[in-house]
Amino acid sequence: MTEPAPRRRGRPPRAAAEAGPGARERILSAARTEFSDRGYERTSIRGIAKAAGVDAALVHHYFGTKDEVFAAAIEVDFEPALTVAAILGDSLDGVGERLARHFLAIWENPATRTPLIAVLRSALTHDAAAKVLRGFVLRRLLERVAGELRVPDPRLRAELAASHMMGIVIMRYVLEVEPLASAPAERIVDLVGPTLQRYLTEG
């Protein structure tokens, strides 16, 4: 009679469907949905894992802590904004208008606007979420803008431009204050572009 094979120690092997190709993307997609629906504080690694159809240990394996999952979800949402260095290009002529148009295009797109609003609301109401968002924006977005500027105080200028645009985002998309909320995006670009141009290039 053949003896049964000894049981392996540790966690049982995961099903191929769980740990196979696409698992990381499923986790990120589930995380974005969970953070959007529940906010930062009420979202858990276990809840993200359940929504993605994976073991919680796999979420930790790919991303580590909840803060790191949150940061990864932000990066997915903000990915279009990471092309801003290319928008600045070799010449700063018209950079304010190009930056305003590109930034608004991200928020005008419903596919990116919904998760971004959820991320922003979490950051406004939870210190840990704010810290993650601040670190990501400073490291991956503003530093790339500042690196293209050839003016005094480039970091400060980039932060001023970002604060101006984020103020518009809050008023237009979160608070929905009229008439800003329903104004055509191009009208906003026309009005805001010169101000961003001054922040980034003059003086």
N, C-alpha and C positions, 0 to 999 in steps of 0.2 A: 504493500500500500504506500502510495507516494505521500510524503508529508507535505502539508501546505507550506507555501513559501512564507518566510518570516515577514511580518509587517514592518514597513519602513517607519523609522522614527520621524517626528516632525509633522508638518502640515501635509495632508494628502495632496497628491498632484492635482493641479487645477485642470478643469476640462479645457480642451483646445479652444472651444468657443469663447471661454472666459479670458484666457491669457494670450490668445493668438493675435494675429495681425488685426489692428483696429481697436484693441483694448484701450490704448492710451487715448485715442480720439473719442471713444465712447465715454470715457471717464471725464474728459474735458467738456464734452457736450452736456453730460449730466450735471457737471459742476455749474456750468453757466445757467442751466435751467433752475437748479436748486437755489443758487444765489439770487437769481431773478425773482423766484417765487417766494422764497423764505427770508431773504436778507442774509447778511453775514452772520449775525449772532445765532440765528436758529438753524443754520445749515451745519451739518455734521459730516465727518468722513464716512460714517456708517450710512447716512442717508444718500450721499453721493454714490457710494458703492452699490447700494440697493437699486438706485435709479439706473446705474450703468450695467447692472447684472453681473457684477464682479465681487470678489471678496474684498473686504476693507483693507486687508494686508496688501493687495495689489495697488490700491490707491496710494498707500504709504510708500510702496516700492517705487512707483513712478514719480511721485511728487513730494513725499515727506509729510509736512504738517498741513493743517488747513490753510494757514497763511500762504504757503507755497502753492497750494492748489488754487487759491484765490488769485495769486499773482499770475499764474499760468493762464487762468481764465481771462484776466485783464489783458494779457499779452495777445491772446487770440482776438479779443474785441478791438484792441487798439492797433492791430497789425497794419491796417491801411495808413494810420498816422505815422508809422515808422518810415514812410517814404518821403517825409517832409524835407529831409536833407536834399533829396533829388529835386524837390520843388524849388528850394533856394537856388540850386544850380550854381553856375559860374558868375552870374550877375544878380545883383540885388535889386535891379530895376523891376518894379512891379511885384516885389516879393510879398508885400502886405496883402494885395488883392489875391494872389495865388494861394497864400496860406489860408486866408479867410474862406475862399471857395472850397479848398480841399477839406478843411476842418468841418465846415457845414455839411459837405457832401456825406461825411461819415454819419452825422446825426440825422440827416434827411432820409437815409436809407433805413426802412423799418427793420431790416434784418440785423443791423448793427445797433440801431437806436435803442431797442427794447432792453437788451442785456446791458448796454452802457448806462442807461438810466438807472437800472437796478444796482449796478456797481457804484455809481455816483451816490445814490441814496444810502447805500451801506456805508460809504466812506464819510458821509455827512453825519451819520448817527452812531458810528462805532469806531473807537480809537484805533483798534487793530487794523480794521479795513482801511482807515485813512492813512495809516502808516505804510501799508503795503502799496496803496495807490500812489501816495506821495513819492515813495522810493522808486516805483516803476516809472512814473512820469518824469521825475528828475533825472533818473539814470538813462532811460531809453529814448526819451523824447526831447526834453529841454536841452540836454547836453549835446544832442545832435544838431539842434538848431543853433545853439551858441557856437558850436565848432565851425560853423560856416560863416559867421559874422566877422567882419574886419573893422570893428568899431570898439570904442571904450565900453567897458562893463557889459560884455556880451551876455553873460549869464543873467544879469538883472534884466536886460532888455527882453531876453527870451521869456523870462518869468512874467514880465509885465504883459507881453503879448498873450501868453497862455492864460493869465488871470482874466484878461479882457474877454477872450473867447469863452472861457468857462463861465463867466458871468452871464454871457449871452445864452449859453446852453441851459443854465439853471432857470433863467427868466423865460426862455422860449419853450423848452421841452419838459421841464420839471414843474414849474409853477404855472406855465401857460398863460403868462400875462399878455393881455392884448394892448395895443395892436401888434406887438412884437411876435406873438405866437403864430399869427396868421400872415405876417408879412412875407412876400416872396423872398426866397433865399438870395437871389441876385440883388435885390434891393438892399439887403443887409450887407452883402459883399461890397456894394458900391459905397455904403456909408462907413463901414468899418475898415476897409482896405487902407485908406490914407492914414488912419490912426495907427494901424499895425506897421505900416511903412515907416512912420515917424519913430515908433518904438525901436525898430530893428536897424534903422540906417542913419538917422539924423543926429546931429549934435555930438 
